[in-house]
Amino acid sequence: MITKTNDLNQFCNRFEEIKQVQDNTLKAIRLSALTTDMENVYDIPRTGQLRIAAFKQAYPEVMSLYKEISQERVI
């Protein structure tokens, strides 16, 4: 049985793997796919300050990883 915790571990592993990619275009594509997958699995809100704040409070580990991935996309 897959749980949200297992999913988070899998997302962490994917992120660590993606960070090793040397091709910036490929890295950007894979990071984008990773954030999209996280949004779908965890139903991460993208709009609404109250919804986002509530999600951050309820799932701090998920939001921490999501934010880290998003920041990596900018670099």
N, C-alpha and C positions, 0 to 999 in steps of 0.2 A: 504494500500500500504506500502510495506517495503522499507525503504530508507537506504542508507549507514549509516546515523546517527543512525537509529534504530538498524541496525546491530552492530554498534560499541557499543551501549549501551548494547545490548544482550551479546556481547563478554565480556564486562566489568563485567556484572553480572555472566556469566559463570566462569570467572577467579576468582572472589571473592568466588564463591561457591567451586571451585576446591581447593583453598588455604586452605579451612577448612578440606579437606580430610586428615585423619591420616595415611592411608596406602600409603606408598611411591611409591609402584609399581603402584597402581591404580592412584595415583596423576600424576605420570610420563606419564602414558598412556593417561590420560585425557588432560594433558597439551600439549602433542604431537598432539592429535586430534584437540585441540583448535587452535594451530598454523597452522596446515594444513587447517582447515576451514577458518582461516583468509587469508591465502595465496590464497585460491581459490576464496573467495568473493572479495577481493581487488586486486587480481592479483599482489601480492607483489613479486617484482623481487628478486631472490636469487643469481643471478650472474650479473656481469657487474657493475663496480663501478659508472659509469655515470648514469645508469638506477636506481641504488639504491639511489644515491644522489638526483636525480630528484624526485623520489618517496618520499623520506624523506621531501623534500621541499614542495611538493604538498600536502602531507597528514601527517603532523607532529603528529596528535593525534593517527592515526592508527599505525605509526611507534613507537611511545612512548609505547603504550600498547603492541605491538608485541615484543618489546625489553624487556619490563618488564616480559612478559610471558616467553620469552626465558631464561632470567636470573633466573627465578624461577625454570626452568627445571634443571638447573645446580646445584642448592643448594641442 
